[in-house]
Amino acid sequence: MKKTTAKELPLPGFYNASHAAEYGYGPNAGRLQQEAGAWKAAQGVKVAATDSFNLHLLLIDVQKDFCFPDGSLYVAGRSGKGAMDDNRRIAEFIYRNLGTLTNVTATLDTHFAYQIFFPSFWVDQDDQPLQPHREVTREQIERGQARPNPAVAKWLCGGNYPWLLKQVKYYCEELERAGKYTLYLWPPHCLLGSDGHALSGVVQEARLFHSFARGVQSWAEVKGGNPLTENYSVMRPEVLMRHDGQPLAQRNTQFLKTLLTSDAVVIGGQAASHCVKSSIDDLLGEIVAQDAALARKVYLLTDCMSSVTVPDGKGGFAADFTPQADAALKRFADAGMHLVKSTDPLASWPDLHLA
């Protein structure tokens, strides 16, 4: 089968790398469409429908709340500039390889005011809201140190507070049984309708430019709206069943199929220690169930993802999830996935047989 040409392209003239660090930057879509038409003709870029090799770029949660210090949950990494540097590298990767990338999908972490991983969902023994950046366990619930906010019961479960109490105990128990995470309370982030929910402007610009230049949809996958479960992974929520045996949520089987039927999948985004890690974990689980050799068509952009760190105000970190991300990347590589950098030419990537 004839493969698409891995020709590296120049960065378009409008691109400004400094925008990668600007929370308020956003592209003009109409002007971008015009720019894309002229640039496409000048570079001889063909529409994606003619590609015989489907190279799919998956960008996980490259949203303002994660990507900038002004966001509510900035993924700074250990450098302090983590996600902002990643923004630039992601955009430049798209531009350089625009003629080869068939599809670009952006996931959107999408939340509301009350969710099980937000402090607003919980109160302590004195009916005071819990604080972010702490864990909640079944044992704490049993002791009354953490319990669901009674105000949410009416709209969430018809006012049946005993049912809700059973459900959150069961949820924490399921998380602890799975051994992946303990329930962690994050600051409110990626609230639907907020500025922080939007994609980083420089990445939005690049994905729209790709869409206009190649005649392919600007794909997006929304995740995280269920108030009773976390949804780190775009492939599935953390818990699928309720305590009473009824379904709570479901796997994203259609998107899993989309990725696994692509000829190659490239992954970057935020955060390496959480949503990126969980999404790849679930993708790998599906691969192992089908054919372990499929792992070789997955490429992880290690320089386009950073880990969650929480500064302690003294020059160190109150929390640093970098080791967990590093361990996960090693595990993914051991399974057959490829660890690559965005600046490496596609022609040099192992097992990517582009003509």
C-alpha positions in Angstrom: 0.0 0.0 0.0 1.3 3.4 -0.9 2.1 5.6 2.1 1.7 9.4 2.4 4.8 11.5 2.0 6.5 12.6 5.3 7.5 16.0 4.0 8.3 18.6 6.7 6.7 21.9 5.9 7.7 25.5 7.0 5.9 27.2 9.8 3.2 29.6 8.4 4.0 33.3 8.5 1.3 34.2 10.9 2.5 31.8 13.6 4.0 33.5 16.7 5.7 31.2 19.2 5.2 33.8 22.0 1.5 33.2 21.9 2.1 29.7 23.4 2.5 31.5 26.8 -0.5 33.9 26.5 -3.6 32.9 28.3 -5.7 35.4 26.4 -4.6 34.6 22.9 -7.1 33.2 20.5 -7.1 32.9 16.7 -9.5 34.6 14.2 -11.1 31.6 12.5 -12.2 33.5 9.4 -8.8 34.9 8.8 -7.2 31.5 9.5 -9.4 29.9 6.8 -8.1 32.4 4.3 -4.5 31.9 5.3 -4.9 28.1 5.1 -6.2 28.4 1.5 -3.2 30.4 0.3 -0.7 28.3 2.3 -2.2 25.0 1.1 -1.7 26.1 -2.6 1.8 27.4 -2.0 3.0 24.2 -0.3 1.1 21.7 -2.5 -0.8 20.2 0.4 -3.6 17.7 -0.5 -6.8 17.1 1.2 -6.8 14.4 3.9 -9.4 12.3 2.0 -6.6 11.3 -0.4 -4.3 9.9 2.4 -3.6 6.2 2.1 -2.0 6.2 5.5 -4.2 7.5 8.4 -1.9 9.2 10.9 -4.1 10.4 13.9 -2.9 13.0 16.4 -4.6 12.8 19.8 -4.3 15.9 21.9 -5.5 15.4 25.5 -6.9 18.3 27.5 -4.8 21.0 26.1 -7.1 23.5 27.8 -6.3 26.9 29.4 -7.0 25.8 33.0 -4.2 23.3 32.5 -1.9 25.2 30.2 -1.2 28.6 31.9 -0.4 30.0 35.4 -3.7 32.0 35.2 -5.6 28.7 34.9 -7.0 27.0 38.0 -4.9 23.8 37.6 -1.8 24.8 35.8 0.4 21.8 34.8 3.8 23.5 35.4 5.9 20.3 35.6 9.2 20.7 37.4 10.4 23.5 35.1 7.5 25.8 36.0 6.9 26.4 32.3 5.8 22.8 31.4 2.5 23.1 29.6 3.3 26.5 28.0 6.4 25.0 26.4 4.3 22.0 25.4 1.8 24.3 23.7 4.5 25.7 21.4 5.9 22.2 20.6 2.5 20.8 19.8 1.6 23.7 17.5 4.9 23.5 15.7 4.6 19.7 15.3 1.2 20.2 13.7 2.5 22.8 11.2 5.7 20.9 10.3 3.7 17.7 9.7 0.5 19.1 8.5 0.6 17.3 5.1 1.1 14.0 6.8 -1.3 14.2 9.8 -4.7 12.9 8.6 -6.8 13.6 11.7 -6.3 15.7 14.8 -8.6 15.1 17.7 -8.6 17.3 20.8 -10.2 16.0 24.1 -12.0 18.5 26.3 -12.2 17.9 30.0 -15.7 19.3 30.7 -17.0 19.9 34.2 -19.8 21.5 36.2 -19.9 23.2 39.6 -20.6 20.0 41.6 -18.6 16.9 40.8 -17.3 14.2 43.1 -13.7 15.3 42.6 -14.4 19.0 43.5 -14.4 20.3 47.1 -17.9 21.8 46.6 -19.3 18.2 46.5 -18.2 17.5 50.0 -18.5 18.8 53.6 -16.7 17.9 56.8 -18.2 16.9 60.2 -18.9 20.6 60.8 -20.7 21.1 57.5 -17.8 23.1 56.1 -16.6 22.5 52.5 -13.4 20.4 52.1 -10.3 21.9 50.7 -8.7 21.1 47.4 -5.5 19.0 47.0 -6.5 16.3 49.5 -7.7 12.8 49.3 -11.1 11.3 50.3 -11.3 7.7 51.4 -14.1 5.3 52.4 -12.7 5.3 55.9 -13.0 9.1 56.1 -16.6 8.8 55.0 -17.4 6.1 57.5 -16.0 8.4 60.3 -17.9 11.4 59.1 -14.8 13.3 58.3 -16.0 13.7 54.7 -19.5 13.3 53.4 -21.5 14.4 50.4 -22.9 17.9 50.5 -26.6 17.5 51.4 -27.5 20.3 49.0 -26.7 18.2 45.9 -29.0 15.3 46.8 -32.2 16.9 45.6 -31.1 17.4 42.0 -28.6 14.5 41.8 -30.7 11.6 43.2 -34.2 12.9 44.0 -33.3 13.8 47.6 -32.3 10.3 48.5 -29.3 11.1 50.7 -28.8 7.5 52.1 -28.5 6.3 48.5 -25.9 9.0 47.8 -23.9 8.1 50.9 -23.9 4.5 49.8 -22.8 5.5 46.4 -19.8 7.6 47.4 -18.6 4.9 49.8 -18.9 2.4 47.0 -17.1 4.7 44.6 -14.1 5.2 46.9 -14.0 1.5 47.6 -13.9 0.8 43.9 -11.1 3.3 43.3 -9.1 1.8 46.1 -9.8 -1.8 45.0 -8.6 -1.0 41.4 -5.4 0.4 42.9 -5.1 3.2 40.3 -6.1 6.3 42.3 -7.5 7.4 45.6 -10.2 10.0 45.2 -8.4 13.4 45.0 -10.1 16.7 45.3 -9.0 19.2 42.6 -9.7 22.9 42.4 -12.6 23.7 40.1 -11.3 23.5 36.6 -12.5 23.3 33.0 -16.0 24.4 33.9 -18.2 24.4 30.8 -18.7 28.0 29.7 -15.6 29.3 31.4 -12.5 30.7 29.8 -10.4 27.9 31.3 -12.4 25.3 29.4 -11.2 26.6 26.0 -8.2 25.1 24.2 -4.9 26.9 24.4 -5.1 29.5 21.7 -1.9 28.6 19.9 -3.0 24.9 19.8 -6.5 25.8 18.7 -5.0 27.9 15.9 -2.8 25.0 14.7 -5.6 22.4 14.8 -8.0 24.8 12.9 -5.3 25.6 10.4 -4.8 21.8 9.8 -8.6 21.4 9.5 -9.0 24.2 6.9 -5.8 23.3 4.9 -6.6 19.6 4.7 -10.4 19.7 4.4 -11.0 17.5 7.5 -13.2 18.1 10.5 -11.8 19.6 13.7 -12.6 16.6 15.8 -13.2 16.8 19.5 -14.0 14.3 22.3 -15.8 15.7 25.4 -15.3 13.9 28.7 -15.9 14.4 32.4 -19.5 15.6 32.8 -20.8 12.8 35.0 -21.0 14.2 38.6 -20.5 10.8 40.2 -17.3 9.7 38.6 -13.9 11.0 37.6 -13.0 10.7 33.9 -9.3 11.1 33.6 -9.2 9.0 30.5 -11.0 9.8 27.3 -11.6 6.1 26.8 -13.7 5.5 29.9 -14.7 7.0 33.3 -12.9 5.6 36.4 -16.0 3.7 37.6 -18.7 2.2 35.4 -21.2 0.8 37.8 -23.3 2.1 40.7 -23.5 0.4 44.1 -27.0 -0.9 43.3 -25.7 -2.7 40.2 -27.1 -0.2 37.7 -24.8 1.4 35.1 -23.1 4.6 36.1 -21.2 5.4 32.9 -19.9 3.6 29.8 -16.7 3.1 27.8 -16.1 5.3 24.7 -16.1 2.3 22.4 -16.5 4.3 19.2 -13.5 6.4 19.8 -11.4 3.4 20.8 -12.4 1.9 17.5 -11.4 5.1 15.6 -7.9 5.0 17.1 -7.3 1.3 16.7 -8.3 1.4 13.0 -5.9 4.3 12.3 -2.5 3.3 10.8 -0.7 5.2 13.6 -1.7 7.2 16.6 0.4 10.0 18.1 -0.4 11.3 21.6 0.5 14.4 23.6 -1.2 16.8 26.0 -1.9 17.3 29.7 -1.2 16.0 32.2 1.3 13.2 31.7 0.7 12.1 35.2 -3.1 11.9 35.0 -5.3 12.3 32.0 -2.7 11.4 29.4 -1.5 8.4 31.5 -5.0 7.2 32.1 -6.0 7.5 28.4 -2.9 5.6 27.3 -3.5 2.9 30.0 -7.0 2.3 28.7 -5.9 2.3 25.1 -3.2 -0.2 26.0 -5.7 -2.4 27.8 -7.8 -2.6 24.7 -4.7 -3.3 22.6 -3.7 -6.2 24.8 -7.2 -7.6 24.7 -7.2 -7.5 20.8 -3.6 -7.8 19.6 -0.5 -6.8 21.6 1.4 -6.0 18.4 -0.9 -3.0 17.9 1.1 -1.2 20.6 3.8 -0.6 18.0 1.6 1.9 16.1 1.3 4.2 19.1 3.8 7.1 19.5 4.0 9.2 22.6 5.3 12.8 22.3 7.4 12.9 25.5 8.3 16.6 25.0 4.6 17.6 24.6 3.3 16.5 28.0 4.1 17.6 31.6 3.2 16.3 35.0 1.1 17.9 37.8 3.2 19.6 40.5 1.9 21.6 43.5 4.5 24.2 44.8 4.9 24.4 48.5 5.8 28.1 48.5 9.3 27.3 49.7 10.9 26.4 46.4 9.9 22.8 46.5 6.7 20.8 45.9 3.9 19.8 48.2 3.0 17.2 45.5 5.0 16.1 42.5 3.5 13.4 40.2 6.5 13.3 37.8 7.7 9.9 39.1 4.3 8.3 38.4 4.4 9.7 34.8 7.9 8.5 34.2 7.1 5.0 35.4 4.0 4.9 33.2 6.0 6.0 30.1 8.5 3.2 30.8 5.7 0.7 31.1 4.1 1.9 27.8 7.5 1.6 26.1 8.0 -1.9 27.5 4.6 -2.8 26.0 5.8 -1.8 22.5 4.7 1.8 22.3 7.3 4.3 21.0 8.6 7.3 23.0 9.5 10.0 20.5 10.0 13.8 20.5 8.0 16.3 18.4 11.2 17.6 16.8 12.3 14.2 15.5 11.5 13.9 11.8 8.6 11.4 11.2 10.9 9.6 8.7 13.1 8.6 11.7 10.3 7.2 13.9 10.5 3.4 14.3 7.8 1.2 12.7 6.4 4.3 10.9 6.8 3.3 7.3 6.1 6.5 5.4 7.3 6.8 1.8 
